[in-house]
Amino acid sequence: MSALAGAPDAGFLPFMRRALRHRSFVVGGVLTLALIAAALLSLAWTPFSPYEIDIPNKLRPPTATHWLGTDPLGRDVVSLLLVGARNSILVGVIAVGIGLTAGALLGLLAAARRGWIEEAIMRLSDFTFAFPAILSAIMLTAVIGPGIVNSIVAIGIFNIPVFARITRASAKAIWAREFVLASRAAGKGMARITFEHVLPNILSILIVQATIQFALAILAEAALSYLGLGTQPPQPSWGRMLNEAQTLMFTDPRLAIFPGVAIALSVLGLNLLGDGLRDLIDPRLARKR
């Protein structure tokens, strides 16, 4: 049973009509689709190979051949940006997937069992919050070396308590609803109630949170790559493009501007999309702001 089932605007078409009138959702959706389109395009085509070093053509300004110029190694900047989008999405999807799956399961367990189990899960979440993604990546690097896998694991671990907390809070509210009490009176077990009634009613909240965490994951991946802890050469990364451009900030600032704008627009788009989804799912939140 869904909490939105009885809403007058329930249904896909009414939802889309409201969504297309919501400016944050539309702008965020366009920017997010542009990010996804760039990543998908890089799977089939890039103007040049992002791994091909061409020293004689290094630091070329934008031309008809190289639309955004070349970097200090002669690589095409457009190609690097396209493949960098793909790597950012890869890290974001897997890291958020780890956090969402593990965090939601822990949050559902805490809401269903209560008592010492709930207390243990929440205190473990508090402990995990003490180690942000970058600090976790530094610790992992010290043990097994830098790499994209370490970035995914570090960001994923940091996401677990975020989803655990929001799942627990949302699920506890559903456990107090009449239809859940009726299900318990009918003899349904906790696991069945959780997956038949509780989870479907909080799924929209988790989707909104996943969108926001996706933006933070892209930002964290860029930061880790900038520090040399994330995506390693020869794989392109927006963060490492910024790192390589820092010594040329005053002589060739475009090398920092293009990946910086790509990161900013991607994070902005996902945040606007998340805000739009939140307002559309619960219009009362929009009226309060």
C-alpha positions as CSV (number, residue, x, y, z in Angstrom):
1,M,0.0,0.0,0.0
2,S,1.5,3.4,-1.0
3,A,1.2,6.6,1.0
4,L,0.7,8.4,-2.3
5,A,-2.0,6.0,-3.6
6,G,-4.9,8.2,-2.5
7,A,-3.4,11.5,-3.6
8,P,-5.5,13.4,-6.2
9,D,-2.4,13.9,-8.4
10,A,-1.2,10.2,-8.2
11,G,-0.2,8.7,-11.4
12,F,2.6,9.1,-13.9
13,L,1.0,11.6,-16.3
14,P,-0.2,14.0,-13.6
15,F,3.2,13.8,-12.0
16,M,4.9,14.7,-15.2
17,R,2.6,17.6,-15.8
18,R,3.5,19.0,-12.4
19,A,7.1,18.2,-13.0
20,L,7.3,20.2,-16.2
21,R,6.0,23.2,-14.4
22,H,8.7,22.9,-11.7
23,R,11.7,25.0,-12.7
24,S,14.2,23.3,-10.4
25,F,13.2,19.9,-11.7
26,V,13.3,20.9,-15.3
27,V,16.7,22.6,-15.1
28,G,18.1,19.8,-13.0
29,G,16.7,17.2,-15.4
30,V,18.2,18.9,-18.4
31,L,21.7,19.2,-16.8
32,T,21.5,15.6,-15.6
33,L,20.5,14.3,-19.0
34,A,23.4,16.2,-20.5
35,L,25.8,14.5,-18.1
36,I,24.3,11.1,-19.0
37,A,24.3,11.9,-22.7
38,A,28.0,12.8,-22.5
39,A,28.8,9.6,-20.7
40,L,26.9,7.5,-23.2
41,L,28.4,9.3,-26.2
42,S,31.9,8.5,-24.9
43,L,31.1,4.8,-25.1
44,A,30.6,5.0,-28.8
45,W,32.6,8.1,-30.0
46,T,35.1,10.7,-28.9
47,P,36.8,13.2,-31.3
48,F,40.2,11.7,-30.4
49,S,41.5,8.9,-28.2
50,P,41.7,10.3,-24.6
51,Y,44.8,8.1,-24.1
52,E,46.7,9.3,-27.1
53,I,49.7,11.5,-26.3
54,D,50.6,14.0,-29.0
55,I,53.4,16.2,-27.6
56,P,53.9,18.3,-30.9
57,N,50.3,19.5,-30.5
58,K,50.3,20.2,-26.7
59,L,48.6,23.2,-25.3
60,R,46.9,24.1,-28.6
61,P,44.1,26.6,-28.3
62,P,40.5,25.7,-29.4
63,T,40.4,25.1,-33.2
64,A,38.1,23.4,-35.6
65,T,40.0,20.2,-35.0
66,H,40.3,20.4,-31.3
67,W,37.2,22.2,-30.2
68,L,38.4,23.0,-26.7
69,G,42.1,22.7,-27.4
70,T,44.7,20.2,-26.0
71,D,46.3,19.6,-22.7
72,P,50.0,19.6,-21.7
73,L,50.3,16.1,-23.2
74,G,48.6,16.9,-26.4
75,R,45.4,15.1,-25.6
76,D,42.1,16.4,-26.8
77,V,40.2,18.2,-24.0
78,V,36.7,17.3,-25.3
79,S,37.6,13.6,-25.4
80,L,39.0,13.9,-21.8
81,L,35.8,15.6,-20.6
82,L,33.5,13.0,-22.2
83,V,35.3,10.0,-20.8
84,G,35.7,11.8,-17.4
85,A,31.9,12.1,-17.3
86,R,31.6,8.3,-17.8
87,N,34.1,7.6,-14.9
88,S,32.3,10.1,-12.6
89,I,28.9,8.4,-13.3
90,L,30.5,5.0,-12.8
91,V,31.9,5.9,-9.4
92,G,28.7,7.7,-8.4
93,V,26.3,4.9,-9.3
94,I,28.3,2.1,-7.6
95,A,29.2,4.2,-4.5
96,V,25.6,5.4,-4.0
97,G,24.3,1.8,-4.8
98,I,26.5,0.5,-2.0
99,G,25.3,3.1,0.4
100,L,21.7,2.8,-0.5
101,T,21.6,-1.0,-0.3
102,A,23.5,-1.4,2.9
103,G,22.1,1.7,4.5
104,A,18.4,1.0,3.7
105,L,18.7,-2.6,5.0
106,L,20.2,-1.4,8.3
107,G,17.7,1.4,8.6
108,L,14.8,-1.0,8.0
109,L,16.2,-3.4,10.5
110,A,16.6,-0.7,13.1
111,A,13.0,0.6,12.6
112,A,11.5,-2.9,12.7
113,R,13.5,-4.4,15.6
114,R,14.0,-1.3,17.9
115,G,15.7,-1.9,21.2
116,W,19.4,-2.6,21.4
117,I,19.6,-3.5,17.7
118,E,18.4,0.0,16.7
119,E,20.8,1.6,19.2
120,A,23.7,-0.4,17.9
121,I,23.0,0.5,14.3
122,M,22.6,4.2,15.1
123,R,25.8,4.3,17.1
124,L,27.7,2.5,14.3
125,S,26.4,5.1,11.9
126,D,27.6,7.9,14.2
127,F,31.1,6.3,14.3
128,T,31.2,6.0,10.5
129,F,30.3,9.7,10.2
130,A,33.6,10.4,11.9
131,F,35.5,9.2,8.8
132,P,34.5,11.2,5.7
133,A,35.1,9.9,2.2
134,I,38.4,11.7,1.6
135,L,39.8,10.5,5.0
136,S,38.6,7.0,4.4
137,A,40.3,7.0,1.0
138,I,43.5,8.2,2.5
139,M,43.4,5.3,5.0
140,L,42.6,2.8,2.3
141,T,45.4,4.2,0.1
142,A,47.9,3.7,2.9
143,V,47.0,0.1,3.1
144,I,46.3,-1.1,-0.5
145,G,47.3,1.9,-2.7
146,P,45.4,4.5,-4.7
147,G,42.7,3.7,-7.3
148,I,39.2,4.0,-8.5
149,V,38.1,1.0,-6.4
150,N,39.3,2.7,-3.3
151,S,37.3,5.8,-4.2
152,I,34.1,3.8,-4.7
153,V,34.6,1.9,-1.4
154,A,35.3,5.0,0.6
155,I,32.4,7.0,-0.8
156,G,30.1,4.0,-0.5
157,I,31.0,3.5,3.2
158,F,30.4,7.2,3.9
159,N,26.9,6.9,2.2
160,I,25.8,4.0,4.4
161,P,25.0,6.0,7.6
162,V,23.3,8.7,5.5
163,F,20.8,6.2,4.1
164,A,20.5,4.3,7.4
165,R,19.4,7.4,9.2
166,I,16.9,8.6,6.7
167,T,15.5,5.0,6.2
168,R,15.1,4.5,9.9
169,A,13.3,7.8,10.5
170,S,11.0,7.3,7.5
171,A,10.3,3.7,8.3
172,K,9.4,4.4,12.0
173,A,6.7,6.8,10.8
174,I,5.2,4.1,8.5
175,W,5.3,1.5,11.3
176,A,2.9,3.7,13.3
177,R,0.4,3.8,10.4
178,E,-3.0,2.1,10.7
179,F,-2.5,-0.3,7.7
180,V,0.7,-1.6,9.2
181,L,-1.0,-2.2,12.6
182,A,-3.7,-4.0,10.7
183,S,-1.1,-6.2,9.0
184,R,0.5,-7.1,12.3
185,A,-3.0,-7.9,13.7
186,A,-3.5,-10.2,10.7
187,G,-0.4,-12.2,11.6
188,K,2.1,-10.9,9.1
189,G,5.7,-11.1,10.2
190,M,8.1,-8.2,10.5
191,A,10.1,-9.1,7.4
192,R,6.9,-9.3,5.2
193,I,5.5,-6.1,6.5
194,T,8.8,-4.4,5.9
195,F,9.1,-5.3,2.3
196,E,5.4,-5.3,1.4
197,H,4.3,-2.1,3.2
198,V,7.2,-0.1,4.7
199,L,9.7,-0.1,1.9
200,P,7.3,0.8,-0.9
201,N,6.1,3.8,1.1
202,I,9.6,5.2,1.7
203,L,11.1,4.3,-1.7
204,S,10.4,7.8,-3.1
205,I,12.3,9.4,-0.2
206,L,15.2,7.1,-0.8
207,I,15.3,8.0,-4.5
208,V,15.4,11.7,-3.7
209,Q,18.2,11.1,-1.2
210,A,20.1,9.0,-3.8
211,T,20.0,11.8,-6.3
212,I,21.5,14.2,-3.8
213,Q,24.1,11.7,-2.7
214,F,25.0,11.1,-6.4
215,A,25.9,14.8,-6.7
216,L,28.1,14.5,-3.6
217,A,29.7,11.3,-4.9
218,I,30.7,13.1,-8.1
219,L,32.2,15.9,-6.1
220,A,34.0,13.5,-3.8
221,E,35.4,11.5,-6.7
222,A,36.7,14.7,-8.3
223,A,38.3,15.8,-5.0
224,L,40.0,12.4,-4.5
225,S,41.3,12.3,-8.1
226,Y,42.6,15.9,-7.6
227,L,44.6,14.6,-4.5
228,G,45.8,11.6,-6.6
229,L,43.8,9.1,-4.6
230,G,41.0,8.4,-7.1
231,T,41.0,7.5,-10.7
232,Q,44.6,6.8,-11.9
233,P,46.3,7.5,-15.2
234,P,45.7,6.8,-18.0
235,Q,42.0,6.9,-17.2
236,P,40.6,10.5,-17.6
237,S,39.1,12.2,-14.6
238,W,37.8,15.7,-14.1
239,G,39.5,16.0,-10.7
240,R,42.9,15.0,-12.2
241,M,42.4,17.4,-15.1
242,L,42.1,20.1,-12.5
243,N,45.3,18.9,-10.7
244,E,47.2,18.9,-14.0
245,A,46.0,22.4,-14.9
246,Q,46.9,24.1,-11.6
247,T,50.5,24.9,-12.7
248,L,49.1,26.6,-15.8
249,M,46.3,28.6,-14.1
250,F,47.8,32.0,-15.2
251,T,49.1,30.9,-18.6
252,D,46.3,28.7,-19.9
253,P,43.3,28.9,-17.5
254,R,40.9,27.1,-19.9
255,L,42.4,23.8,-18.8
256,A,41.0,24.4,-15.3
257,I,37.8,26.2,-16.4
258,F,36.4,23.4,-18.6
259,P,36.6,20.5,-16.0
260,G,35.6,22.9,-13.2
261,V,32.5,23.9,-15.1
262,A,31.7,20.3,-15.9
263,I,31.9,19.4,-12.2
264,A,29.9,22.4,-11.1
265,L,27.1,21.9,-13.7
266,S,26.8,18.2,-12.9
267,V,26.6,18.7,-9.1
268,L,24.2,21.7,-9.7
269,G,21.9,19.6,-12.0
270,L,21.7,16.7,-9.6
271,N,21.0,18.9,-6.6
272,L,18.3,20.8,-8.5
273,L,16.8,17.5,-9.7
274,G,16.8,16.2,-6.1
275,D,15.2,19.4,-4.8
276,G,12.6,19.2,-7.5
277,L,11.7,15.6,-6.8
278,R,11.4,16.3,-3.1
279,D,9.0,19.2,-3.7
280,L,7.0,17.1,-6.2
281,I,6.7,14.1,-4.0
282,D,5.7,16.2,-0.9
283,P,4.4,19.6,-2.0
284,R,4.1,20.6,1.7
285,L,7.9,20.9,1.8
286,A,7.8,23.4,-1.1
287,R,5.3,25.5,0.8
288,K,7.4,25.6,3.9
289,R,10.5,26.9,2.1
